[in-house]
Amino acid sequence: MDLEFSQLFHQSSKNGLKGHPAISKNENEWPSEWKTTYYKDYPRLPKIKLDGDPPSADFFELIKKRRSRRDFTDKPIRRDELSILLKYSCGNMQLRGDQYRRAQASGGARFPIEVYPIVFRSSEDLEAGLYHYNVQEHGLDTLWKRPFQDSDIHQLFTYPWVKDAAIGIVLTAVFWRNQNKYGERGYRYILLEAGHIGQNIYLASEALGLKCCALGGTRDENLEKFIDIDGIAESVVYGFALGK
Ligand SMILES: Cc1cc2nc3c(=O)[nH]c(=O)nc-3n(C[C@H](O)[C@H](O)[C@H](O)COP(=O)(O)O)c2cc1C
């Protein structure tokens, strides 16, 4: 039987096949890479501190209300709103031992996902530009302050209404962090984790009164050039448009 590429991948990354390398039950035998939390940082770039306390919200109401919203107005998103959104979607929570738990579940706590907010519309306390979410410091690394024309946004995302959003959020994966432990099967875990973060982004948006829509429609190669990642070791996996 001829298998499509995706079927071939799925079959060959099943447990018991070559997909999942043997992992000792004794953590003392694990290489240090499997126990290290890797954070991407940009030590030479200016930092923006994030803070803000989340509003209280009824969890079950949020799930009931959640939907994909694309009818953005021209209102920008404030820094404190972005701060709460990022922290409660993928930020560090309490310490567990010498490592932090995160807002999302992560296969083997390998945390392969990096998050890049692209602020299309400046607010009074957050300028338009490209940022990286610095999880360790709960801050933004400022990669590029710059204004955006509609056509710039269209180069990055396929749907025309994304130009009306206030912020785009791009999730990338640093594949090695996970696949160093889980091999080919780790690829599944990486995409699943992006989905966990995505659901957190939807629910946090709902709690904050922000509109949110997931975007499979990302122009990956353009985004990778724009963010300055190689597209192989680190590549775009998911996107979101957010606004009011
Ligand atoms: C992985 C994924 C990718 C998506 N990509 C897009 C997209 O590119 N454009 C879009 O308009 N909606 C996109 N959506 C949103 C879906 O269209 C939406 O979730 C679906 O229609 C159900 O509607 P609801 O979210 O309002 O319940 C995506 C959703 C998921 C889960």
The ligand as a Gaussian input file, in Angstrom:
#p B3LYP/6-31G(d) Opt

LIG

0 1
 C       -4.848000      24.557000      13.991000
 C       -5.865000      25.629000      13.658000
 C       -5.622000      26.490000      12.607000
 C       -6.526000      27.494000      12.288000
 N       -6.224000      28.357000      11.286000
 C       -7.095000      29.340000      10.958000
 C       -6.777000      30.254000       9.905000
 O       -5.704000      30.222000       9.311000
 N       -7.703000      31.192000       9.594000
 C       -8.891000      31.283000      10.258000
 O       -9.692000      32.149000       9.910000
 N       -9.204000      30.440000      11.282000
 C       -8.332000      29.474000      11.642000
 N       -8.618000      28.624000      12.691000
 C       -9.861000      28.809000      13.464000
 C      -10.939000      27.820000      13.041000
 O      -11.475000      28.196000      11.811000
 C      -12.008000      27.789000      14.139000
 O      -11.438000      27.349000      15.347000
 C      -13.174000      26.881000      13.755000
 O      -13.887000      27.387000      12.657000
 C      -14.139000      26.682000      14.935000
 O      -14.651000      27.923000      15.328000
 P      -14.470000      28.497000      16.801000
 O      -12.996000      28.569000      17.114000
 O      -15.089000      29.876000      16.764000
 O      -15.168000      27.581000      17.739000
 C       -7.735000      27.633000      13.030000
 C       -7.953000      26.745000      14.100000
 C       -7.037000      25.770000      14.424000
 C       -7.294000      24.872000      15.603000

